[in-house]
Amino acid sequence: MSIGEFSKRSGLSLKRLRTYAGEGLLVPAAVDPASGYRYYSPEQVHLARVIEALRTAAMPLADIRSALRHGPGPDLDAWERRLETDAVARRQALERARRLLGDHDHPLDTTGGAGPVQTTTLRCAGRSETGPGRQNNEDAVVHGERIAVVADGMGGPPGGEIAAQLAAALVRAACTGASLYELGAAVRAANWAIWDRAGRQPELAGMGTTICAAALLDDGGVAVVHVGDSRAYLWHDGALVRLTRDHTVTADLVERGELSEAEAPGHPHFGILTRALGVAPEVTVDACVRAVAAGDRLLLCSDGLVNEVSDAEIAGAMASEDDPATLADHLVDAAVARGARDNASAVAAHVAASPPRPG
């Protein structure tokens, strides 16, 4: 049937059908080489409805492509968890807004005036080194009293460096500590900005970056979002907790039991990303929120560091170093001393109590 007839049958506009065809999701069954007219088969109506249902569920096109390959299963389950996380974050933000709007005298006090409010802040320090294995540094680190970000660019000079710096700067500028949803939205906006710029500047084609960002929320928790293989660790109650999962081919193989952690570095696809900012107009962002208290410590780092320094060594350093700058220097220096094959970067962020303000 013609594209016009297929549009009527499927309920999708001509513009949307052309978009889906361009993304490789719903390719016409035939195209007249002389006229360029597109024709679809009746069997494709069902596929069109599946795609539209997933788009209504706000699933990015890249993830829809994966879901269509794998069928109902992990892809849809993962997206359902993501929707639940976003819904919780939005409800929390709405409740916070209601409290703030209802307290005109103390708009930042959400304790009901029960006395002094003890808040926390982040004491951060960052360090990034090119390393002996690279000619230029494509990592970016930024931090402040509420935010820490590490981004690891890809695509070669100048693209990788630009992508990483753009992502880190945009996320820092957009983050106020309002919610996990806000931080995730900032990362998705950075993804679009990188994608759009690469499309407008041919010399930047193919640029992208990983990102790992942690933000101190208004309620005292820490939100962590990431895309790629830059990592976040938390030192809490004398134990090291890894907060992120690498988006790489070998990490997927390890998770499925087809490869061990020890075997991963020797695999031919070690370091190959399955997800990054800037490679598509939309991206799936992994996110979590953790409760933290004064004395807890966070570490965000690029793969150039963790490929040289073990989790056991990271735990030892986080347990013993009280100064964030000393911790960041300790770990980056260790990676460089071992011949870092990639740029090595870290942001150390210690959760500290700030002076109480009147209730």
C-alpha positions as CSV (number, residue, x, y, z in Angstrom):
1,M,0.0,0.0,0.0
2,S,1.1,3.6,-0.5
3,I,2.6,5.6,2.3
4,G,-0.7,7.6,2.4
5,E,-2.8,4.5,2.8
6,F,-0.4,3.1,5.4
7,S,-0.6,6.3,7.3
8,K,-4.4,6.0,7.6
9,R,-4.2,2.3,8.6
10,S,-1.5,2.8,11.2
11,G,-2.6,6.2,12.5
12,L,0.9,7.6,12.1
13,S,1.6,10.9,10.3
14,L,3.6,10.9,7.1
15,K,6.3,12.9,8.9
16,R,6.5,10.3,11.7
17,L,6.7,7.4,9.1
18,R,9.6,9.1,7.4
19,T,11.4,9.6,10.7
20,Y,11.0,5.9,11.6
21,A,12.2,4.9,8.1
22,G,15.2,7.2,8.5
23,E,16.0,5.6,11.9
24,G,15.8,2.1,10.4
25,L,12.8,1.2,12.6
26,L,10.1,0.9,10.0
27,V,11.6,0.7,6.5
28,P,9.2,0.6,3.5
29,A,8.7,-2.8,2.0
30,A,9.5,-1.3,-1.4
31,V,10.6,2.0,-3.0
32,D,9.9,2.9,-6.6
33,P,13.4,3.7,-8.0
34,A,12.0,6.1,-10.6
35,S,9.6,8.1,-8.5
36,G,10.9,7.5,-5.0
37,Y,7.4,6.5,-3.8
38,R,7.3,4.4,-0.7
39,Y,5.2,1.3,-0.3
40,Y,4.4,-0.7,2.8
41,S,3.0,-4.2,3.4
42,P,-0.1,-4.9,5.5
43,E,2.0,-6.9,7.9
44,Q,3.9,-3.7,8.9
45,V,0.8,-2.1,10.4
46,H,1.3,-4.2,13.6
47,L,5.0,-3.2,13.8
48,A,4.1,0.5,13.4
49,R,1.7,0.2,16.3
50,V,4.3,-1.5,18.5
51,I,6.8,1.3,17.7
52,E,4.2,4.0,18.5
53,A,3.2,2.3,21.8
54,L,6.9,2.4,22.8
55,R,7.3,6.0,21.8
56,T,4.2,6.9,23.8
57,A,6.0,5.2,26.8
58,A,8.8,7.8,26.1
59,M,11.3,5.1,25.0
60,P,14.2,6.6,22.9
61,L,14.4,5.4,19.3
62,A,17.7,3.7,19.9
63,D,16.2,1.6,22.7
64,I,13.2,0.8,20.6
65,R,15.5,-0.6,18.0
66,S,17.1,-2.9,20.6
67,A,13.6,-3.9,21.9
68,L,12.4,-4.9,18.5
69,R,15.5,-7.1,18.0
70,H,15.2,-8.8,21.4
71,G,11.4,-8.9,21.8
72,P,9.6,-8.5,25.2
73,G,12.2,-9.0,27.9
74,P,15.2,-7.1,29.4
75,D,14.8,-4.0,27.3
76,L,11.2,-3.4,28.3
77,D,11.8,-4.4,31.9
78,A,14.7,-1.9,32.1
79,W,12.6,0.9,30.6
80,E,9.8,0.1,33.0
81,R,12.2,0.5,36.0
82,R,13.4,3.8,34.4
83,L,9.8,5.1,34.2
84,E,9.2,4.1,37.8
85,T,12.4,5.9,38.9
86,D,11.4,9.1,37.0
87,A,7.9,9.0,38.4
88,V,9.2,8.8,42.0
89,A,11.6,11.6,41.3
90,R,8.8,13.8,39.8
91,R,6.5,13.1,42.7
92,Q,9.2,14.0,45.2
93,A,9.9,17.2,43.3
94,L,6.2,18.1,43.2
95,E,5.9,17.5,47.0
96,R,9.0,19.6,47.6
97,A,7.4,22.4,45.5
98,R,4.2,22.2,47.5
99,R,6.1,22.6,50.7
100,L,8.2,25.5,49.4
101,L,5.1,27.3,48.1
102,G,3.4,26.9,51.4
103,D,6.1,28.5,53.5
104,H,6.6,32.1,52.4
105,D,8.6,33.1,55.5
106,H,11.2,30.3,55.2
107,P,11.0,29.0,51.6
108,L,14.0,26.7,52.0
109,D,13.0,25.1,55.3
110,T,11.1,21.9,54.7
111,T,11.3,20.7,58.4
112,G,8.2,22.5,59.6
113,G,10.2,24.9,61.8
114,A,11.4,22.2,64.2
115,G,14.6,24.0,65.0
116,P,18.0,24.5,63.3
117,V,18.4,22.7,59.9
118,Q,21.6,20.7,59.5
119,T,22.7,20.6,55.9
120,T,25.5,19.0,54.0
121,T,27.8,20.1,51.2
122,L,30.5,18.5,49.1
123,R,34.2,19.2,49.5
124,C,35.6,18.4,46.1
125,A,38.9,18.2,44.3
126,G,39.6,17.0,40.8
127,R,42.6,15.9,38.8
128,S,43.1,14.9,35.2
129,E,46.2,13.7,33.4
130,T,46.9,12.9,29.8
131,G,49.0,9.8,30.7
132,P,51.9,8.3,28.8
133,G,49.6,6.3,26.5
134,R,47.9,9.3,24.9
135,Q,49.0,12.5,23.0
136,N,46.1,14.7,24.3
137,N,43.6,14.8,27.1
138,E,40.0,14.3,26.1
139,D,38.7,14.0,29.7
140,A,36.9,16.8,31.5
141,V,36.3,17.2,35.3
142,V,34.1,19.9,37.0
143,H,32.9,20.2,40.6
144,G,31.3,22.5,43.1
145,E,29.7,22.4,46.5
146,R,26.8,20.3,45.1
147,I,28.0,18.7,41.9
148,A,30.8,16.5,40.7
149,V,31.3,15.4,37.0
150,V,33.7,13.3,35.0
151,A,33.4,13.0,31.3
152,D,35.7,11.0,29.0
153,G,35.6,12.2,25.3
154,M,35.8,10.0,22.2
155,G,36.1,10.6,18.5
156,G,39.7,11.9,18.4
157,P,40.9,15.5,18.5
158,P,39.3,18.0,18.6
159,G,35.9,16.2,18.9
160,G,36.4,14.1,22.0
161,E,37.7,17.0,24.0
162,I,34.9,19.3,22.9
163,A,32.2,16.7,23.6
164,A,33.5,16.0,27.2
165,Q,33.9,19.7,28.0
166,L,30.5,20.5,26.6
167,A,28.7,17.7,28.5
168,A,30.5,18.5,31.8
169,A,29.8,22.3,31.6
170,L,26.1,21.8,30.6
171,V,25.4,19.4,33.4
172,R,27.1,21.6,36.0
173,A,25.2,24.7,34.8
174,A,21.8,22.9,34.8
175,C,22.0,21.2,38.2
176,T,20.5,22.9,41.2
177,G,20.1,19.8,43.4
178,A,16.3,19.7,43.0
179,S,15.9,16.0,42.0
180,L,17.3,13.0,40.3
181,Y,15.0,13.8,37.4
182,E,16.6,17.2,37.0
183,L,20.1,15.7,36.8
184,G,19.0,13.0,34.3
185,A,17.3,15.7,32.2
186,A,20.6,17.7,32.2
187,V,22.5,14.7,30.9
188,R,19.9,14.1,28.2
189,A,20.1,17.8,27.2
190,A,23.9,17.5,27.0
191,N,23.5,14.5,24.7
192,W,21.3,16.5,22.3
193,A,23.7,19.4,22.3
194,I,26.6,17.2,21.4
195,W,24.6,15.4,18.7
196,D,23.4,18.7,17.2
197,R,26.8,20.3,17.2
198,A,28.4,17.4,15.5
199,G,25.7,17.5,12.8
200,R,26.3,21.1,12.1
201,Q,30.2,20.9,12.1
202,P,31.5,18.1,9.8
203,E,34.9,18.2,11.4
204,L,33.3,17.1,14.6
205,A,31.4,14.1,13.1
206,G,31.6,11.1,15.4
207,M,32.4,12.9,18.6
208,G,30.9,11.7,21.8
209,T,31.6,11.2,25.5
210,T,30.9,9.2,28.6
211,I,29.6,11.0,31.6
212,C,29.3,10.3,35.3
213,A,27.7,13.0,37.5
214,A,26.8,13.1,41.2
215,A,24.7,15.9,42.7
216,L,23.8,16.6,46.4
217,L,20.0,16.9,46.6
218,D,18.0,19.2,48.7
219,D,17.0,16.4,51.0
220,G,20.6,15.4,51.7
221,G,20.8,12.4,49.4
222,V,23.1,12.1,46.4
223,A,21.8,11.5,42.9
224,V,24.1,9.7,40.5
225,V,23.6,9.4,36.7
226,H,25.9,7.9,34.1
227,V,26.3,6.9,30.5
228,G,29.3,4.9,29.4
229,D,32.2,3.5,31.5
230,S,33.1,6.3,33.7
231,R,32.4,5.2,37.3
232,A,31.1,6.4,40.7
233,Y,32.1,4.8,44.0
234,L,30.7,5.6,47.5
235,W,32.7,5.0,50.8
236,H,30.0,4.5,53.5
237,D,30.2,2.8,56.9
238,G,33.7,1.5,56.2
239,A,32.8,-0.2,52.9
240,L,33.2,0.6,49.2
241,V,30.1,0.5,47.1
242,R,30.2,0.9,43.3
243,L,27.3,2.9,42.2
244,T,27.5,2.5,38.4
245,R,27.6,-0.3,35.9
246,D,29.9,0.0,32.8
247,H,28.0,0.3,29.5
248,T,30.5,-1.9,27.5
249,V,30.5,-5.1,25.5
250,T,32.6,-6.9,28.1
251,A,30.5,-5.7,31.0
252,D,27.4,-7.2,29.3
253,L,29.3,-10.5,28.8
254,V,30.3,-10.6,32.4
255,E,26.8,-9.9,33.5
256,R,25.5,-12.8,31.4
257,G,28.1,-15.1,32.8
258,E,29.9,-15.6,29.5
259,L,33.1,-13.9,30.7
260,S,34.8,-13.4,34.1
261,E,35.9,-10.0,35.5
262,A,39.5,-11.3,35.3
263,E,39.1,-12.3,31.6
264,A,37.6,-9.0,30.5
265,P,40.8,-7.0,30.0
266,G,42.1,-9.6,27.5
267,H,38.9,-9.7,25.5
268,P,39.2,-8.3,21.9
269,H,36.2,-6.0,22.6
270,F,37.4,-4.7,25.9
271,G,36.6,-1.0,26.3
272,I,34.1,-1.0,23.4
273,L,31.1,1.2,24.6
274,T,27.5,0.2,24.2
275,R,26.2,3.6,25.2
276,A,27.6,7.2,25.1
277,L,26.5,10.8,24.8
278,G,26.3,12.3,21.3
279,V,26.1,9.2,19.1
280,A,22.3,9.5,18.7
281,P,19.7,12.2,19.3
282,E,18.4,10.4,22.4
283,V,20.2,8.4,25.1
284,T,19.2,6.2,28.0
285,V,20.7,7.4,31.3
286,D,21.2,5.1,34.3
287,A,20.4,6.8,37.6
288,C,20.1,6.1,41.3
289,V,19.8,8.0,44.6
290,R,21.7,7.1,47.7
291,A,21.4,8.3,51.3
292,V,24.6,9.9,52.5
293,A,25.8,11.5,55.7
294,A,28.7,13.7,56.8
295,G,31.9,11.7,56.5
296,D,30.9,9.7,53.5
297,R,33.1,9.9,50.4
298,L,32.4,9.8,46.7
299,L,34.8,9.1,43.9
300,L,34.0,9.7,40.2
301,C,36.7,8.5,37.7
302,S,37.3,7.7,34.1
303,D,38.2,4.2,32.8
304,G,41.8,5.3,32.3
305,L,42.1,5.3,36.1
306,V,40.2,2.1,36.9
307,N,41.9,0.1,34.2
308,E,45.2,0.7,36.2
309,V,43.9,0.8,39.8
310,S,41.9,-2.0,41.4
311,D,38.8,-1.6,43.5
312,A,40.7,-2.8,46.5
313,E,43.3,0.0,46.0
314,I,40.5,2.5,45.6
315,A,38.9,1.3,48.8
316,G,42.2,1.6,50.7
317,A,42.7,5.1,49.4
318,M,39.2,6.3,50.2
319,A,39.5,4.9,53.7
320,S,42.7,6.5,54.5
321,E,42.7,9.9,52.8
322,D,40.8,12.7,54.6
323,D,41.6,15.4,52.1
324,P,39.8,15.2,48.7
325,A,42.7,16.7,46.8
326,T,45.1,14.2,48.3
327,L,42.8,11.3,47.4
328,A,42.4,12.5,43.8
329,D,46.2,13.0,43.4
330,H,46.9,9.6,45.0
331,L,44.8,7.6,42.6
332,V,45.6,9.6,39.4
333,D,49.3,9.4,40.2
334,A,49.1,5.6,40.7
335,A,47.4,5.2,37.3
336,V,50.0,7.4,35.5
337,A,52.9,5.6,37.3
338,R,51.6,2.3,35.8
339,G,51.8,3.7,32.3
340,A,48.1,4.7,32.0
341,R,47.0,3.7,28.5
342,D,44.3,6.3,28.5
343,N,43.7,9.7,30.2
344,A,43.3,9.3,33.9
345,S,40.8,11.5,35.8
346,A,39.1,11.6,39.1
347,V,36.9,13.9,41.3
348,A,36.9,13.1,45.0
349,A,33.9,14.5,46.9
350,H,33.7,14.3,50.7
351,V,30.3,14.9,52.3
352,A,30.7,17.5,55.0
353,A,28.3,19.1,57.4
354,S,27.7,22.8,56.8
355,P,26.8,25.2,59.6
356,P,23.1,24.8,60.7
357,R,20.8,27.6,59.6
358,P,17.8,28.8,61.7
359,G,14.7,26.8,61.6
